[in-house]
């Protein structure tokens, strides 16, 4: 007879803005909700564009609507919510939630605390993983005080954690991000793809390069535009889509205008779902300065799209250069430009690269399989928990 035991799990996240952590959490929870023994809650410290998506999917979300880094209301509100729910597990995501969420859970008497580490710098500056920042020291203290279990989204992130404290090797599991492998099927037919291209004045036969992500320093879109501006001006069959929104949008738009690129470089603004834009693209370029994982890489691969990315962070754990995608040396404009030339010249000869990418996703980055690793970890630790 199946056990009727219900476990309450609270996920605490800093916000529900659009980002890799928020997408990962959403996809994991959709799969974990299929397990009847779990009763799942999400507490977000601040709102965000994904709040509606979470609620519409049936995920129970509590929005604290609190801002700021130093804000004691965050701790007290979290403590109250955790006390009221009385969960078996509290699982935190992103720096602010890690700090306040672990402390509130520990104070509320929660015996099993998890944190997923989504990047390899608490300052989100792409710092040297061999150096310990002031924020790393604080984070270490809170991890040790709360006796948290750690999950890293890549081996590099685990190395970053274990470099901070050798003891973290034994309490850190690596569980990769994942993608729904059913996304291999296109949501746009051929006619709809042409229509979407036409909306942004992109020719049917143009070679379309898309750069997807928040318009922030980390994502390095300005470097990308600087690297290929001459190529765009020279080759009228190249078009570029900058997909997303953020703090440096005005800077990017000014650069495009000043360099007479407006005809061939288009900005979509905030896009709730980038899947259709991946489908109409010939190349997805990821010029990031740092990435804990690089979710866009696998989102593009499952659509059989060629990916060209900087060789930073967790990205080389996904892309093997010349086998399932392509890497360029970070901040090397010549190398990036040469790789793009090669991919344009050989665009009809890359089917084996695309197939290798699909095979890799299905083997290693299937979100259903990777969500099951969260499930097994929870059950294992709950079963062996000594009250």
C-alpha positions as CSV (number, residue, x, y, z in Angstrom):
1,X,0.0,0.0,0.0
2,X,1.4,3.4,-1.0
3,X,2.4,5.7,1.8
4,X,0.1,8.6,2.5
5,X,3.0,10.6,4.1
6,X,3.1,14.1,2.8
7,X,6.3,16.2,2.8
8,X,6.1,19.9,2.7
9,X,8.9,21.6,0.7
10,X,9.4,25.4,0.5
11,X,11.6,26.9,-2.2
12,X,12.8,30.4,-1.4
13,X,14.1,32.6,-4.2
14,X,15.3,36.2,-4.4
15,X,12.9,37.2,-7.1
16,X,10.8,35.8,-10.0
17,X,12.4,37.9,-12.7
18,X,13.4,36.2,-16.0
19,X,16.7,34.4,-15.5
20,X,18.3,31.0,-15.5
21,X,17.6,30.2,-11.8
22,X,13.9,31.1,-12.2
23,X,13.5,29.0,-15.3
24,X,15.3,26.1,-13.8
25,X,13.2,26.2,-10.6
26,X,10.0,26.4,-12.6
27,X,10.9,23.4,-14.7
28,X,12.0,21.4,-11.7
29,X,8.9,22.1,-9.8
30,X,6.7,21.2,-12.7
31,X,8.3,17.7,-12.5
32,X,8.4,17.5,-8.7
33,X,4.7,18.3,-8.5
34,X,4.0,15.0,-10.2
35,X,5.1,13.2,-7.0
36,X,2.0,13.0,-4.8
37,X,4.1,12.8,-1.6
38,X,5.3,16.4,-2.1
39,X,3.4,19.5,-1.1
40,X,5.4,22.4,-2.7
41,X,5.4,26.1,-2.0
42,X,7.5,28.9,-3.4
43,X,8.3,32.0,-1.4
44,X,9.7,34.9,-3.5
45,X,11.3,37.8,-1.7
46,X,10.4,40.1,-4.5
47,X,8.1,39.8,-7.5
48,X,9.0,39.5,-11.2
49,X,7.8,38.7,-14.7
50,X,7.6,35.0,-13.9
51,X,5.2,35.4,-10.9
52,X,2.2,35.0,-13.2
53,X,3.6,32.0,-15.0
54,X,4.3,30.2,-11.7
55,X,0.8,30.8,-10.4
56,X,-0.9,29.8,-13.6
57,X,1.0,26.5,-13.5
58,X,-0.6,25.6,-10.1
59,X,2.5,26.3,-8.1
60,X,1.7,27.9,-4.7
61,X,3.5,31.2,-4.6
62,X,3.9,33.6,-1.7
63,X,5.3,37.0,-2.7
64,X,6.9,39.0,0.2
65,X,7.3,42.1,-2.0
66,X,10.4,43.1,-0.2
67,X,13.4,44.9,-1.8
68,X,16.9,45.8,-0.7
69,X,19.9,43.9,0.4
70,X,19.9,44.8,4.1
71,X,16.3,44.5,5.1
72,X,15.3,42.8,8.3
73,X,11.6,42.6,7.2
74,X,12.8,39.9,4.8
75,X,14.0,37.7,7.6
76,X,10.9,38.2,9.8
77,X,8.5,37.7,6.9
78,X,10.3,34.5,5.8
79,X,10.5,33.3,9.4
80,X,6.7,33.8,9.7
81,X,5.9,32.0,6.5
82,X,8.2,29.1,7.2
83,X,6.7,28.7,10.7
84,X,3.2,28.7,9.4
85,X,3.9,26.1,6.7
86,X,6.1,24.0,9.0
87,X,8.1,22.4,6.0
88,X,10.2,19.3,6.0
89,X,12.6,21.0,3.6
90,X,13.6,24.6,2.8
91,X,15.5,25.0,-0.4
92,X,17.0,28.4,-1.3
93,X,18.1,30.0,-4.6
94,X,20.2,33.1,-5.3
95,X,22.3,35.1,-2.9
96,X,19.6,37.1,-1.0
97,X,17.4,34.0,-0.6
98,X,20.4,31.9,0.5
99,X,21.3,34.4,3.2
100,X,17.9,35.2,4.7
101,X,16.2,31.9,3.8
102,X,18.8,29.7,5.5
103,X,18.8,31.8,8.6
104,X,15.0,31.9,8.8
105,X,14.7,28.2,8.2
106,X,17.3,27.4,10.9
107,X,15.6,29.8,13.3
108,X,12.2,28.1,12.5
109,X,13.6,24.7,13.4
110,X,13.7,23.3,9.9
111,X,15.9,20.2,10.0
112,X,16.7,19.8,6.3
113,X,18.0,22.9,4.4
114,X,19.2,22.9,0.8
115,X,20.7,25.6,-1.4
116,X,21.3,25.5,-5.2
117,X,24.4,27.5,-6.2
118,X,23.6,29.0,-9.7
119,X,26.9,30.8,-10.3
120,X,30.5,30.8,-9.3
121,X,30.7,34.2,-7.6
122,X,28.6,35.6,-4.8
123,X,29.3,39.1,-6.2
124,X,28.1,37.9,-9.7
125,X,31.2,39.6,-11.1
126,X,32.8,36.5,-12.7
127,X,35.5,36.6,-10.0
128,X,38.5,34.3,-9.8
129,X,37.1,31.1,-8.3
130,X,40.4,30.6,-6.4
131,X,39.9,33.9,-4.5
132,X,37.5,34.3,-1.6
133,X,35.5,37.5,-1.4
134,X,33.9,39.1,1.6
135,X,30.5,37.8,0.5
136,X,32.0,34.3,0.2
137,X,33.1,34.4,3.8
138,X,29.6,35.5,4.9
139,X,28.0,32.8,2.8
140,X,30.3,30.1,4.2
141,X,29.3,31.2,7.7
142,X,25.6,30.9,6.9
143,X,26.1,27.5,5.2
144,X,27.9,26.1,8.2
145,X,25.6,27.6,10.7
146,X,22.5,26.3,9.0
147,X,24.1,22.9,8.1
148,X,22.9,23.3,4.5
149,X,23.1,20.7,1.8
150,X,24.5,22.2,-1.5
151,X,23.6,21.6,-5.1
152,X,25.8,23.0,-7.9
153,X,24.5,23.4,-11.5
154,X,27.9,22.5,-13.0
155,X,31.2,21.0,-11.9
156,X,32.9,24.4,-12.1
157,X,30.4,25.7,-9.6
158,X,31.2,22.8,-7.3
159,X,34.9,23.5,-7.6
160,X,34.2,27.2,-6.7
161,X,32.3,26.0,-3.6
162,X,35.0,23.5,-2.6
163,X,37.7,26.1,-3.1
164,X,36.0,28.2,-0.5
165,X,35.9,25.3,2.0
166,X,37.2,21.8,1.4
167,X,34.3,20.4,3.4
168,X,31.8,21.4,0.8
169,X,33.0,18.7,-1.5
170,X,31.1,16.1,0.5
171,X,27.9,18.1,0.9
172,X,27.6,19.3,-2.7
173,X,25.8,17.4,-5.4
174,X,26.1,18.4,-9.1
175,X,22.8,18.4,-10.8
176,X,22.8,20.0,-14.2
177,X,20.1,22.3,-15.6
178,X,17.9,20.7,-18.1
179,X,15.4,21.3,-20.9
180,X,12.2,19.6,-21.9
181,X,13.3,17.3,-24.7
182,X,9.8,17.6,-26.2
183,X,10.9,21.1,-27.2
184,X,12.7,19.4,-30.1
185,X,9.3,19.7,-31.9
186,X,8.9,23.2,-33.4
187,X,6.0,25.4,-32.3
188,X,6.2,27.5,-35.5
189,X,5.5,26.1,-39.0
190,X,7.4,27.3,-42.0
191,X,5.0,30.1,-42.8
192,X,4.9,31.3,-39.2
193,X,8.7,31.4,-39.1
194,X,8.8,33.6,-42.2
195,X,6.1,35.9,-40.7
196,X,8.1,36.3,-37.5
197,X,11.3,37.1,-39.5
198,X,9.3,39.7,-41.6
199,X,8.1,41.3,-38.4
200,X,11.7,42.3,-37.7
201,X,12.6,43.0,-41.4
202,X,14.7,39.8,-41.7
203,X,14.8,38.3,-45.1
204,X,13.8,34.7,-45.7
205,X,17.4,33.8,-46.8
206,X,19.3,36.0,-44.3
207,X,21.7,34.3,-42.0
208,X,20.2,35.2,-38.7
209,X,22.4,35.4,-35.6
210,X,20.5,35.7,-32.3
211,X,21.9,36.8,-28.9
212,X,19.5,35.9,-26.1
213,X,19.7,37.1,-22.5
214,X,19.3,40.0,-20.1
215,X,20.9,43.2,-21.5
216,X,23.6,43.3,-18.8
217,X,27.4,43.6,-18.6
218,X,27.6,39.8,-17.9
219,X,26.0,38.9,-21.2
220,X,28.5,41.0,-23.2
221,X,26.3,42.0,-26.1
222,X,28.3,45.2,-26.8
223,X,31.5,43.1,-27.3
224,X,29.5,40.9,-29.8
225,X,28.3,43.9,-31.8
226,X,31.8,45.5,-31.8
227,X,33.2,42.2,-33.0
228,X,30.9,41.8,-36.0
229,X,29.9,45.3,-37.0
230,X,32.2,45.3,-40.1
231,X,30.9,41.9,-41.1
232,X,27.3,43.1,-40.9
233,X,28.0,46.2,-43.0
234,X,29.9,44.2,-45.6
235,X,27.5,41.3,-45.9
236,X,23.9,42.4,-46.5
237,X,22.6,38.8,-45.9
238,X,23.5,38.8,-42.2
239,X,20.9,39.9,-39.7
240,X,21.1,40.1,-35.9
241,X,18.4,39.9,-33.2
242,X,19.2,41.1,-29.7
243,X,16.6,39.4,-27.6
244,X,15.9,40.6,-24.1
245,X,15.9,43.8,-22.1
246,X,18.0,45.3,-19.3
247,X,20.2,48.1,-18.0
248,X,22.5,48.5,-21.0
249,X,19.8,48.6,-23.7
250,X,20.3,52.3,-24.4
251,X,24.0,51.8,-24.7
252,X,23.5,49.0,-27.3
253,X,20.9,50.9,-29.2
254,X,23.2,54.0,-29.4
255,X,26.0,51.8,-30.7
256,X,23.8,50.4,-33.4
257,X,22.7,53.9,-34.5
258,X,26.1,55.4,-34.4
259,X,27.5,52.6,-36.6
260,X,24.7,52.6,-39.1
261,X,23.6,49.1,-38.1
262,X,19.9,49.8,-37.5
263,X,18.8,48.1,-40.7
264,X,20.3,44.8,-39.8
265,X,20.4,44.7,-36.0
266,X,17.0,44.6,-34.3
267,X,16.0,44.6,-30.6
268,X,13.0,42.6,-29.5
269,X,12.7,43.9,-26.0
270,X,11.6,41.6,-23.2
271,X,10.4,38.3,-24.6
272,X,8.4,36.0,-22.3
273,X,9.2,32.9,-24.4
274,X,12.3,32.9,-26.7
275,X,11.5,29.5,-28.2
276,X,10.0,30.9,-31.5
277,X,13.0,33.2,-31.9
278,X,15.4,30.3,-31.5
279,X,13.5,28.4,-34.2
280,X,13.9,31.2,-36.8
281,X,17.6,31.6,-36.1
282,X,20.6,30.1,-37.9
283,X,23.1,30.7,-35.1
284,X,22.7,31.3,-31.4
285,X,25.7,33.3,-30.1
286,X,26.5,33.5,-26.4
287,X,29.3,36.0,-25.8
288,X,29.0,36.0,-21.9
289,X,31.8,37.1,-19.6
290,X,30.8,34.4,-17.2
291,X,28.1,31.7,-16.9
292,X,27.5,29.2,-14.1
293,X,25.9,26.9,-16.7
294,X,24.4,28.6,-19.8
295,X,20.8,27.6,-20.1
296,X,20.4,29.2,-23.5
297,X,23.0,26.7,-24.9
298,X,20.8,23.7,-24.3
299,X,17.6,25.5,-25.2
300,X,19.1,26.1,-28.6
301,X,20.7,22.7,-29.0
302,X,17.4,20.9,-28.5
303,X,16.1,22.9,-31.6
304,X,19.0,21.6,-33.7
305,X,20.6,25.1,-33.7
306,X,24.3,25.7,-34.0
307,X,25.6,27.4,-30.8
308,X,28.7,29.6,-30.7
309,X,29.7,30.5,-27.1
310,X,32.5,32.0,-25.1
311,X,34.6,29.4,-23.4
312,X,33.7,30.5,-19.9
313,X,32.2,29.0,-16.7
314,X,30.1,25.9,-17.1
315,X,29.7,26.3,-20.9
316,X,32.6,24.0,-21.8
317,X,30.9,21.3,-19.8
318,X,28.2,21.3,-22.4
319,X,29.9,22.3,-25.7
320,X,32.8,20.3,-27.1
321,X,34.3,22.6,-29.7
322,X,33.7,21.3,-33.2
323,X,31.7,18.2,-32.0
324,X,28.3,19.5,-30.7
325,X,28.8,23.3,-31.0
326,X,31.5,25.8,-31.1
327,X,33.5,27.8,-28.6
328,X,35.5,31.0,-29.0
329,X,38.1,32.5,-26.7
330,X,36.4,34.9,-24.3
331,X,36.9,38.6,-25.2
332,X,38.8,37.7,-28.4
333,X,37.1,39.6,-31.2
334,X,39.2,38.1,-34.0
335,X,38.4,34.5,-32.8
336,X,34.7,35.2,-32.6
337,X,34.6,36.8,-36.1
338,X,36.6,33.9,-37.6
339,X,34.3,31.4,-36.1
340,X,31.2,33.2,-37.4
341,X,32.8,33.3,-40.9
342,X,33.4,29.5,-40.7
343,X,29.8,28.8,-39.6
344,X,28.3,31.0,-42.4
345,X,30.5,29.4,-45.0
346,X,29.7,25.9,-43.8
347,X,26.0,26.4,-42.7
348,X,24.8,23.5,-44.9
349,X,27.5,21.0,-43.7
350,X,26.8,20.9,-40.0
351,X,24.1,18.3,-39.6
352,X,26.4,16.0,-37.6
353,X,27.1,18.8,-35.1
354,X,23.4,19.3,-34.7
355,X,22.7,15.6,-34.2
356,X,25.5,15.3,-31.6
357,X,24.0,18.2,-29.7
358,X,20.6,16.5,-29.7
359,X,22.1,13.3,-28.5
360,X,23.9,15.0,-25.7
361,X,20.8,16.9,-24.5
362,X,18.7,13.7,-24.3
363,X,21.5,11.8,-22.5
364,X,22.7,14.5,-20.0
365,X,20.3,17.5,-19.9
366,X,16.8,16.1,-19.9
367,X,15.0,18.1,-17.3
368,X,12.7,15.2,-16.3
369,X,15.7,13.0,-15.6
370,X,17.6,15.8,-13.7
371,X,14.5,16.7,-11.7
372,X,14.4,13.1,-10.6
373,X,17.8,13.6,-9.1
374,X,16.3,16.3,-6.9
375,X,13.5,13.9,-5.9
376,X,16.0,11.1,-5.1
377,X,18.1,13.5,-3.0
378,X,15.1,14.8,-1.0
379,X,13.7,11.3,-0.4
380,X,17.1,9.9,0.6
381,X,17.8,12.6,3.1
382,X,14.3,12.7,4.5
383,X,14.4,8.9,5.0
384,X,17.7,9.1,6.8
385,X,16.9,12.2,8.8
386,X,17.2,11.7,12.6
387,X,14.6,13.8,14.4
